[in-house]
Amino acid sequence: MTSRDTAVRDRIIDAASESFARNGFGGTSLRQVASRADVSYASIHYHFGSKAALYEAALDLHNPESIGKHFPPVPSVDQMSRQEAIALLRDHIKILVDMNTYVASQQHLAQAFAIGEGLIDGKPDNKFYHRTICPGHEGCKRLIRVIRPDIEDESTLEIMAFNVVGQCLMIRIARGILMRRLKVRRLSTEHADALFECINEMVMHGLPDAHIGSTQSHTDMI
């Protein structure tokens, strides 16, 4: 593959990631991607062959190893104290919500998965689910298990972990609405800090006896 071919291929993947994030898999067409990447429709077929193959290439670009290295490792349940688990959960929330982290900038496929309900051509996207969604969700569930040892029901733990990840993901996806409400062109570090404090309040109030930090209302901060 020539350097020109590589540059074209990379441009197509970047454009596809944006389109999948905005429209989901089902709402993205190869002609949309071609227009965004400023390449021909035939060029996409030459490099990838199909929309599903292009999605796979975009998924490989935003791989979980690149994203996961920015999160602190979560020890096994028997190797951390409750206070250590609370601190780690705070760290995970901060990374997920922060507008300026690598994780925030590499969110395209997670958004596409959420918008498209994890489906490709009507079928569950198991590869993306197991590679990217499961590790973060399992980490949160492990932390909650330590914070709330009184909860033994797996379904309850799953829902509580989903609540943590879901709230963070929705703030990331809906940041455009927030910018319109705040009448700003971009969200600053101060906005990110305020959003973190707000979601931390919600998450920790959803984990009785695990709340830490100030009880001040942070909704006035933004």
C-alpha positions in Angstrom: 0.0 0.0 0.0 1.4 3.4 -1.0 1.6 6.4 1.3 -1.1 8.0 -0.7 -3.4 4.9 -0.2 -2.7 4.9 3.5 -3.6 8.6 3.8 -6.8 8.1 1.9 -7.7 5.1 4.0 -7.0 7.0 7.2 -9.2 9.9 6.0 -12.0 7.5 5.2 -11.8 5.9 8.7 -11.8 9.3 10.4 -14.9 10.4 8.4 -16.6 7.1 9.1 -16.0 7.4 12.8 -17.6 10.9 12.8 -20.6 9.6 10.8 -21.1 6.5 13.0 -21.0 8.7 16.1 -23.6 11.2 14.7 -25.9 8.8 13.0 -25.3 5.3 14.3 -24.4 2.3 12.0 -27.9 2.1 10.4 -28.1 5.9 9.8 -24.7 6.1 8.1 -24.3 5.6 4.4 -21.1 5.1 2.4 -22.0 8.1 0.3 -22.1 10.3 3.4 -18.7 9.0 4.4 -17.3 9.6 0.9 -18.5 13.2 1.0 -17.1 13.8 4.5 -13.8 12.3 3.6 -13.7 14.0 0.2 -13.1 10.8 -1.7 -15.1 8.8 -4.3 -17.7 6.2 -3.4 -15.6 3.7 -5.4 -12.6 4.5 -3.2 -14.4 3.3 -0.1 -15.3 0.1 -1.8 -11.8 -0.4 -3.0 -10.3 0.0 0.5 -13.0 -1.6 2.6 -15.6 -3.4 0.4 -18.6 -2.9 2.7 -20.0 -0.7 5.4 -19.5 -3.4 8.0 -15.9 -3.8 7.1 -15.4 0.0 7.4 -17.0 -0.1 10.8 -14.6 -2.9 11.9 -11.7 -0.8 10.7 -12.9 2.2 12.7 -13.4 0.0 15.7 -9.8 -1.3 15.4 -8.6 2.3 15.3 -10.4 3.1 18.5 -9.3 0.0 20.2 -9.9 -0.7 23.9 -6.2 -1.1 24.6 -5.6 2.6 23.7 -8.6 3.7 25.7 -8.1 1.4 28.6 -4.6 2.5 29.4 -5.9 5.8 30.5 -8.0 4.3 33.3 -6.4 3.2 36.6 -6.3 -0.6 36.9 -9.0 -2.2 39.1 -7.7 -4.8 41.5 -9.7 -7.9 42.3 -12.4 -7.5 44.9 -10.3 -9.1 47.7 -7.3 -6.8 47.1 -8.8 -3.4 47.8 -10.5 -1.7 50.7 -13.8 0.1 50.5 -12.1 3.5 50.6 -9.7 2.5 47.8 -12.7 1.4 45.7 -14.5 4.7 46.3 -11.4 6.6 45.2 -11.0 4.5 42.1 -14.6 5.0 41.2 -14.2 8.7 41.4 -11.1 8.5 39.1 -13.1 6.5 36.6 -15.9 9.0 36.6 -13.5 11.9 36.2 -11.9 10.3 33.2 -15.2 9.5 31.5 -16.6 13.0 32.0 -13.5 15.1 31.5 -13.8 17.0 28.2 -10.1 17.1 27.6 -8.9 13.5 28.1 -7.9 11.0 25.4 -10.9 9.0 26.3 -13.2 11.9 25.6 -11.6 12.5 22.2 -11.9 8.8 21.2 -15.6 8.3 21.9 -16.9 8.0 18.4 -17.5 4.2 18.4 -19.0 4.2 21.9 -21.5 6.8 20.7 -22.3 4.9 17.6 -22.8 1.7 19.6 -25.1 3.5 22.1 -27.1 5.3 19.4 -27.5 2.2 17.3 -28.2 0.0 20.3 -25.2 -2.1 19.5 -26.6 -3.4 16.2 -24.9 -3.9 12.8 -27.4 -4.7 10.0 -29.9 -5.6 12.7 -27.5 -8.0 14.5 -25.8 -7.5 17.8 -22.2 -6.1 17.5 -20.7 -8.7 19.9 -17.1 -7.8 19.0 -17.4 -4.2 20.0 -19.5 -5.1 23.1 -16.9 -7.6 24.4 -13.9 -5.6 23.5 -14.9 -2.1 24.6 -18.1 -2.0 26.6 -17.6 -5.0 28.9 -14.2 -4.0 30.4 -15.3 -0.6 31.6 -18.7 -2.0 32.9 -17.1 -4.9 34.7 -14.5 -2.5 36.3 -17.3 -0.3 37.7 -19.3 -3.3 38.9 -16.2 -4.7 40.7 -15.8 -1.3 42.5 -19.4 -1.2 43.5 -19.2 -4.7 44.8 -16.5 -3.6 47.2 -18.3 -0.3 48.1 -21.6 -2.2 48.7 -20.7 -5.7 50.0 -24.3 -6.0 51.3 -25.5 -6.3 47.7 -25.2 -9.9 46.5 -27.8 -9.8 43.7 -26.0 -9.7 40.4 -28.8 -7.9 38.6 -28.7 -5.1 41.1 -25.0 -4.7 40.7 -25.3 -4.8 36.9 -27.9 -2.0 37.0 -25.9 0.1 39.4 -22.8 -0.2 37.1 -24.9 0.6 34.1 -26.1 3.7 35.9 -22.5 4.9 36.4 -21.4 4.3 32.9 -24.7 5.5 31.4 -24.7 8.8 33.1 -21.1 9.5 32.1 -21.7 8.5 28.5 -24.9 10.6 28.2 -23.0 13.7 29.3 -20.4 13.0 26.7 -23.0 12.4 23.9 -25.2 15.4 24.9 -22.4 17.9 25.2 -23.6 19.8 22.1 -26.9 20.5 23.8 -25.1 21.7 26.9 -23.0 24.1 24.8 -26.1 25.6 23.3 -27.7 26.0 26.7 -24.5 27.7 28.0 -24.1 29.7 24.8 -20.5 28.7 24.3 -18.6 27.2 21.4 -16.6 24.8 23.5 -16.6 23.4 27.0 -13.8 24.6 29.2 -11.8 22.8 31.9 -14.0 24.6 34.4 -17.1 23.2 32.8 -15.6 19.7 32.8 -14.8 20.0 36.5 -18.4 21.2 37.3 -19.9 18.3 35.3 -17.7 15.8 37.1 -18.8 17.1 40.5 -22.5 17.0 39.4 -22.3 13.4 38.1 -20.2 12.4 41.1 -23.0 13.7 43.4 -25.6 11.6 41.5 -23.5 8.5 41.4 -22.5 8.6 45.0 -26.0 9.4 46.2 -27.0 6.3 44.3 -24.5 4.3 46.4 -25.8 4.8 50.0 -23.0 5.4 52.6 -20.4 5.8 49.8 -20.8 9.5 49.3 -17.6 11.5 49.6 -16.6 15.1 49.0 -18.4 18.3 49.4 -22.2 18.4 49.8 -22.3 21.8 48.1 -24.7 21.9 45.1 -22.6 22.0 42.0 -25.4 22.8 39.5 -24.8 26.5 40.2 -21.2 26.2 39.1 -22.1 26.2 35.5 
